């Protein structure tokens, strides 16, 4: 998956058939177009945090800049309204092998490459113009008769045969084995007061199995929409040696 384009698919919410695509990273920007749910093949070219720091339970929304289906125009979609798959390393999400709603992923900081300092330019030396020199005409010289010496012809040495050169075959570089991502993805609790762990994907599963604290992390093993409110989503985690669900 490394090097593959990052592709988005519109997921939306259960109560609306379309999703607004906006002109910037926030709901204060105008709507460029509305895309129907399940619209896929949307190439992601940038990710920015919400311009107004809009958040859910303290987790700031991220906005994905996509190329629209016409292949020319662009727009922004909030991270809880689409699923992504592909190489998202440069955006801080790593390699995403299965379609995942990025709101439920933890975005890592993306390192900024330091700018190389510019070397100072050496001053150019100004060349002074050369003054023309007046050339005096040369008087013709009377030719001198030169006696040519007799050349002694040296015997020709026989040419040694040239040994054929052995052609060395170039060494083919070994193909590097792709590095597979290791371990399951992690979920981090972003609710400041903690969150209940339930036995199924809905608040009607009572009593709760337990409660996790703010910023506790657990391995993710599954994902389902809420069984009561379709616009909410639940992820399946490994909790105290058994499966549990958090919103």
Buried (B, 14 or more C-beta within 10 A) or exposed (E): BEEEEBBBBBBBBEEEEEBBBBEBBBBEBEEBBEBEBEBBEBBBEEBBBBBEEBEEEEBBBBBBBBBBEEEEEBBBBBBBBBBBBBBBBEBBBBBBEEBBBBBBBBBEEEEEEEEEEEEEEEEEEEEEEEEEEEEEEEEEEEEEEEEEEEEEEEEEEEEEEEEEEEEEEEEEEEEEEEEEEEEEBEBBBBBEEEBBBBBBBBBEBEEBBEEBEBEBEBEBBEBEBBBEBEEBBBBBBBBEEEBBBBB
